[in-house]
Amino acid sequence: MRYSISFKYRFEVMIPLADNEGNRFSMEKIIQVRNNLTEEFGGCRSQPLAPFEGTWVDGNKVYLDELMLFIVDAPRTDASIEWFLKYKEYLKQEFRQIEIYLAISEIMWL
C-alpha cells in the first residue's frame, strides 16, 4: 500500500475576544481573521464555541484573556512563515495587543 505523504507547517494563532480593558471585539472583526487566513491558505479551522483562556503578566499587571484559536496547515516554506510573521504584527495593531500568540509546528499529512 502506498501512502501520499506531505509535510506542512501548522500555525496556531490565538485571537483575543476583548481588548485589555475588557471591551469585546465585534464578531465581524473575528470573522475577518478567518476570512484572511482562508484567502491566503485556502482554509483554516477555529473553535468558536469553546474559547480558550490565557493568563499572562506584563510588568506588575496580570491579564486574563478569552481567546479564539485559529489553525492553518500551510506549505512548509519560508514564505508561509514570513506571511504569518507580518500578519502577527498586523493582528497586534488591529486588536490593540502587546503580543499575539503564534505557534508553528511541523506536521506530516497522510
Residue frames as qw, qx, qy, qz and C-alpha x, y, z in Angstrom:
[[0.000, 0.890, 0.457, 0.000, 0.00, 0.00, 0.00],
 [0.422, 0.264, -0.005, 0.867, 1.38, 3.41, -0.96],
 [0.200, -0.771, -0.445, 0.410, 0.76, 6.49, 1.11],
 [0.291, 0.722, 0.133, 0.614, 0.56, 10.02, -0.07],
 [0.552, -0.595, -0.289, 0.507, 2.57, 11.96, 2.49],
 [0.289, 0.728, 0.032, 0.621, 3.17, 15.69, 2.56],
 [0.502, -0.319, -0.409, 0.692, 4.98, 17.81, 5.10],
 [0.028, -0.793, -0.286, -0.537, 3.46, 21.09, 6.23],
 [0.132, 0.123, -0.492, 0.852, 3.65, 23.74, 8.89],
 [0.307, -0.686, -0.652, -0.097, 0.78, 24.04, 11.34],
 [0.087, 0.308, -0.194, 0.927, 0.21, 27.60, 12.53],
 [0.334, -0.637, -0.682, 0.133, -1.83, 28.22, 15.66],
 [0.077, 0.341, -0.047, 0.936, -2.99, 31.78, 16.24],
 [0.218, -0.565, -0.716, 0.347, -4.89, 32.90, 19.33],
 [0.008, 0.479, 0.228, 0.848, -7.12, 35.93, 18.79],
 [0.015, -0.187, -0.639, 0.746, -8.46, 37.82, 21.83],
 [0.033, -0.629, -0.735, -0.253, -12.20, 38.30, 22.08],
 [0.201, -0.954, -0.224, 0.003, -11.75, 41.58, 24.01],
 [0.374, 0.703, -0.312, 0.518, -9.11, 44.26, 24.41],
 [0.472, 0.062, -0.651, 0.591, -7.03, 44.67, 27.58],
 [0.225, -0.121, 0.331, -0.909, -9.73, 46.89, 29.13],
 [0.311, 0.231, 0.871, -0.302, -12.41, 44.21, 28.61],
 [0.502, 0.504, -0.009, -0.703, -14.15, 45.81, 25.61],
 [0.715, 0.150, 0.678, 0.081, -15.35, 42.96, 23.38],
 [0.002, -0.301, 0.579, 0.758, -14.45, 42.95, 19.72],
 [0.715, 0.303, 0.020, -0.630, -17.22, 42.59, 17.16],
 [0.810, 0.045, 0.584, 0.043, -17.76, 39.15, 15.70],
 [0.646, 0.763, 0.038, 0.015, -17.19, 40.70, 12.27],
 [0.010, 0.848, -0.528, 0.041, -13.64, 41.58, 13.34],
 [0.589, -0.318, 0.742, -0.039, -13.02, 37.97, 14.43],
 [0.797, 0.425, 0.427, -0.043, -14.61, 36.58, 11.25],
 [0.406, 0.877, -0.244, -0.080, -12.27, 38.77, 9.19],
 [0.290, -0.600, 0.744, 0.048, -9.31, 36.84, 10.63],
 [0.706, 0.129, 0.696, -0.027, -10.90, 33.59, 9.40],
 [0.629, 0.750, 0.185, -0.087, -11.51, 35.16, 6.00],
 [0.111, 0.867, -0.473, -0.106, -7.92, 36.43, 5.74],
 [0.436, -0.391, 0.810, 0.043, -6.47, 33.02, 6.60],
 [0.716, 0.359, 0.596, -0.061, -8.81, 31.24, 4.21],
 [0.496, 0.857, -0.035, -0.136, -7.98, 33.65, 1.40],
 [0.021, 0.790, -0.608, -0.076, -4.22, 33.26, 1.88],
 [0.163, -0.358, 0.919, -0.025, -4.02, 29.50, 2.58],
 [0.460, -0.023, -0.734, -0.499, -7.24, 28.03, 1.21],
 [0.700, -0.474, -0.476, -0.242, -8.79, 27.24, 4.59],
 [0.053, 0.389, -0.650, 0.651, -8.48, 27.26, 8.35],
 [0.541, -0.452, -0.709, -0.026, -10.11, 25.77, 11.44],
 [0.098, -0.442, 0.345, -0.822, -11.35, 27.53, 14.54],
 [0.335, -0.343, -0.841, 0.250, -13.02, 26.74, 17.83],
 [0.106, -0.444, -0.088, -0.886, -15.65, 29.48, 18.20],
 [0.641, -0.545, -0.312, -0.442, -17.96, 27.95, 20.82],
 [0.826, -0.487, -0.168, 0.227, -15.37, 27.00, 23.43],
 [0.240, 0.883, -0.270, 0.299, -12.99, 29.92, 23.87],
 [0.745, 0.003, -0.426, 0.513, -9.61, 29.30, 25.39],
 [0.350, -0.937, -0.016, -0.015, -8.48, 31.23, 28.46],
 [0.712, 0.303, -0.237, 0.587, -4.99, 32.62, 28.70],
 [0.413, -0.898, -0.052, 0.142, -3.22, 34.42, 31.51],
 [0.690, 0.336, -0.087, 0.635, -0.06, 36.42, 31.14],
 [0.424, -0.771, -0.167, 0.445, 1.90, 39.03, 33.04],
 [0.464, 0.615, 0.054, 0.635, 3.24, 42.34, 31.78],
 [0.005, 0.538, -0.358, 0.763, 5.13, 44.27, 34.44],
 [0.136, -0.044, 0.776, -0.614, 3.02, 44.05, 37.58],
 [0.639, 0.170, 0.091, -0.744, -0.28, 43.51, 35.80],
 [0.309, 0.027, 0.947, 0.080, -1.86, 40.09, 35.26],
 [0.488, 0.225, -0.281, -0.795, -4.13, 39.74, 32.23],
 [0.480, 0.161, 0.854, -0.121, -6.83, 37.13, 31.69],
 [0.316, 0.319, -0.440, -0.778, -7.89, 36.71, 28.07],
 [0.758, 0.306, 0.542, -0.195, -10.64, 34.81, 26.31],
 [0.008, -0.518, 0.633, 0.575, -9.17, 33.63, 23.04],
 [0.872, 0.374, 0.167, -0.268, -10.30, 32.00, 19.83],
 [0.507, -0.374, 0.677, 0.381, -7.89, 29.53, 18.30],
 [0.701, 0.633, -0.112, -0.310, -7.34, 29.51, 14.54],
 [0.653, -0.300, 0.637, 0.279, -5.35, 26.68, 12.96],
 [0.612, 0.704, -0.199, -0.301, -3.87, 26.71, 9.48],
 [0.787, -0.150, 0.501, 0.329, -1.95, 23.90, 7.80],
 [0.352, 0.883, -0.141, -0.276, 0.22, 25.63, 5.23],
 [0.820, 0.471, -0.236, 0.224, 3.03, 24.80, 2.83],
 [0.751, -0.535, 0.048, 0.383, 6.32, 24.13, 4.59],
 [0.556, 0.546, 0.099, 0.619, 8.07, 27.16, 3.13],
 [0.337, -0.188, -0.240, 0.891, 9.84, 30.28, 4.33],
 [0.151, -0.302, -0.325, -0.883, 7.10, 32.27, 2.55],
 [0.551, -0.562, -0.579, -0.210, 4.47, 30.79, 4.90],
 [0.566, -0.435, -0.388, 0.582, 6.50, 31.78, 7.96],
 [0.212, 0.008, 0.064, 0.975, 7.16, 35.27, 6.60],
 [0.293, -0.472, -0.477, -0.681, 3.46, 35.79, 5.84],
 [0.604, -0.602, -0.522, 0.021, 2.47, 34.80, 9.38],
 [0.499, -0.283, -0.254, 0.779, 5.14, 36.98, 10.99],
 [0.003, 0.167, 0.196, 0.966, 3.81, 40.00, 9.08],
 [0.462, -0.499, -0.550, -0.485, 0.22, 39.04, 9.83],
 [0.580, -0.461, -0.537, 0.403, 1.04, 38.73, 13.54],
 [0.253, -0.139, -0.118, 0.950, 2.24, 42.35, 13.56],
 [0.265, -0.303, -0.411, -0.818, -0.96, 43.41, 11.81],
 [0.579, -0.498, -0.632, -0.129, -3.05, 41.50, 14.39],
 [0.462, -0.311, -0.442, 0.704, -1.21, 43.14, 17.29],
 [0.007, 0.034, -0.035, -0.999, -2.22, 46.55, 15.99],
 [0.402, -0.290, -0.567, -0.658, -5.71, 45.57, 14.84],
 [0.662, -0.503, -0.550, -0.078, -6.59, 44.00, 18.21],
 [0.161, -0.822, 0.252, -0.484, -4.58, 46.51, 20.30],
 [0.937, -0.339, -0.054, 0.063, -2.40, 43.82, 21.89],
 [0.271, -0.795, 0.528, 0.124, 1.09, 43.79, 23.32],
 [0.113, -0.320, 0.914, 0.222, 1.52, 40.27, 21.97],
 [0.837, 0.173, -0.105, -0.508, -0.36, 37.73, 19.85],
 [0.656, -0.273, 0.704, 0.007, 0.20, 34.01, 20.41],
 [0.726, 0.545, -0.306, -0.286, 1.55, 32.35, 17.27],
 [0.607, -0.389, 0.690, 0.063, 2.96, 28.82, 17.36],
 [0.638, 0.521, -0.453, -0.342, 4.40, 26.83, 14.48],
 [0.657, -0.291, 0.696, -0.021, 4.89, 23.09, 14.35],
 [0.274, 0.351, -0.753, -0.485, 5.89, 20.68, 11.63],
 [0.747, 0.084, 0.511, -0.417, 3.30, 18.10, 10.67],
 [0.036, -0.159, 0.883, 0.439, 3.03, 15.15, 8.33],
 [0.693, 0.227, 0.102, -0.677, -0.20, 14.70, 6.37],
 [0.330, -0.063, 0.929, 0.159, -1.11, 11.17, 5.35]]
